[in-house]
Amino acid sequence: QIIARIQTPHASIRRNINNLLTEVGKSHPQALIYPLAVSSKSPSESRKNAALAIMDRMREHSSTIIEQALVVSREMIRVAILWHEMWHEGLEEVSRLYYTVCNPAGMLAVLEPLYKMLEAGPQTVRKKSFNQVFGTELRHAREACRRYRQFGETRELDNAWGIYFAVRLFRLHIQFCTNFVESARSSKRLRSICHS
């Protein structure tokens, strides 16, 4: 719960949280590394930067644990984190930026890596399934976002949001539940770390 607040906008609270986590990391780095590794992949720049800063301080005394945990984290993300989960998390942040903060530029910046991932193509069966079910609609939404950038008409963003809501990306995590252990078994790197 403390890690969930590492990007708080209040500077003094943020500093105290970061100092507390740094101290905990000295005695119990294994307790912090995975949640920090996950936070370091967040689409929220402030959350990502806060996690990376704490991890950098932890490297001073626990570099081996940090590096091994990052390998495990990358592999877990590669084999277990589904595109729908990434889109779900990204769209939560995008919704906050657009509807709460009124920051269309920030919204588009968060969407860009998600679309680049989609353009790179699916690498697993589940990602292919996601692409087949939602790829066309998401590409249409991206085109609406591009038209907004080109012409500055907010109705284009409204069109994009109509598409996002129509494909119900906010509820996909229920439809595409996965078993983490099953996914982790498919990673040779995770098996080699477990056996070393």
N, C-alpha and C positions, 0 to 999 in steps of 0.2 A: 504494500500500500504506500509505503514511503517512496518507492521508485516511481510510482504512478504520478508523483507530484514533483519530479525533478525539474520540470520546465515551468513551474509556477511563475506568473509574471511579477510577483513581489520579490525584489532583489534580495532583501535581507532573509526572507524565508528560504529562497532558493539557495543562497549561500550556506545557511545552516543545514539544510537537507544535504547539500553536496559534501559539506564537511563531515556530517554524521556518516554518510555512506562511505566516504573515504576511510574513516576510522574503522568502521565495521569491516571494510574490505581488507584492512591490514590483518585482522585476526581471523576472519572467516571469508576469504575471497571466494570460496566455492559457493557460498550462500548468495552472493551477489552476481556472479559472473553471467549466469544464464539470463536472468531478467534484464541485466544491462545489455547483453548481446542482442536480445529481442528489441529492446528500446532503441538500440543503435541502428536498427533497420526501419524505424518508424518513418512514415512520410512527413511527419511534423519535424521541421528543421530544428526547432528549439529543443524538442525531446531528444532527437538524435544527437545533437551537439552536446547536450548535458550528459548523456550516457557515455559518449566517446571521451569526454573530458575526465570523467570518473575512472573509466577504464585505463586511460593513459596514466593517471596517478597510480593505479593498482599495478601497472606494468613494472613500476620501480621495484616492487617487492615480490611480485607473483607473475612474472612474465610467462613462465611455462604453462601455468594454469590458464592464463588469459589466451595464449595462442591455441592451446588444445581446445578450449571452450569455443573459440571462434571457428575452428574447423568443424567441430560438432554442430555448432549453430548453423553454419552455412549448409552443411549436409542435411540437417533436419529441415531447414527451409526448402532446400532443393527437392527433397523427397516427400515432405509432409505438408508443407504449406501450399494450399491450393490457391489457384488464381481467384476463386470466389472469395476466399478469406482476405486476400490482398486487396481486392476491389472493395470488399465490405469495409475494411479498415480505412482505405483511402477515401471512399465516399462519405464515411462519417466525418473525416477531417474536412473534406471538400464542402460538405453541407454546412459545417460550422463556419468555414471561411466565407462562404457565399451568403448564407442566410443570417448568421449571427454577427459576423465581423464586417460584412459587406465588402469583401475583398476578392473581386473576380480574378485579378491577376494571381493572387495566391492560390485560388482554386485551380486555375489552369496549370500552375506550376506543380501542384500535387498530382494532377491527372497525367501529366506528361510521362513520367516514368512508367505508369501503369499501361499507357498506350504503347510505349516503346517495347515493353515486355510482350504485349499482345502482338505487335508487329514482328518481333523476333521469332514468333511461332511456338507452338506447344511442343513440349519434350516428353510428356508423360500421357498416359491414356486419359487420366482425369482432366488434364489441361486441354487435350484435344476435345473432350466432351464439352468442357466449358466454352471453348472456342466455337464449336458447332452450335451450341444453344444460344450464346450471347454475343458472339463476335460481330455479326452483322449489325445488330442494334447498337453495340458500343461504337462501331465505326461510324454509324450515322450520327451518334451523339458527338463524336469527335469532329465530324465535319461541321456540325452546328457551332461548336466551340471555335473552330477555325474561321467560320464566317463572322463570329462575334469579334475575333481579333482583327479581321480585315475591315469590317464595316462599323464596329462599335455598337451594334444594335442589341440591346439586352433581350429582345424577344428570341434571339438565337440561343442565349443561355437558357431561357425558359423552355425552348424546344429541347435542348439537351437534357434538362432536368425531367421533362416529360418522358423522355426515353429511359433515363435512369430509373425513374419510378415504375415505368411500365414493365421493365424486366425484373423488377423487385429485387434489386441487388442487396438491399438492406436485410433481406430475409434468407439469402442463399446459404448462410451457414447451417441452417436447419436441413435444407434439402441435400446438401453435399457433405454430410458428416463423414469423417474418415477415422480410421483406427491408426493412431500414431505409431504404435508398435509394428504393425504390419508394414507401414511405409518405411520405417527406420530400418527394417530388415533388408530392404533393397539397396542400402548404401554400403558399399565395400569399405569406404573410409571409416564409417562408424564402427563396423565390425573390427577393423584393424586397430582402432583406438581402444575398444573394449578388451581386445585380446593382448594388448601391450602392457 
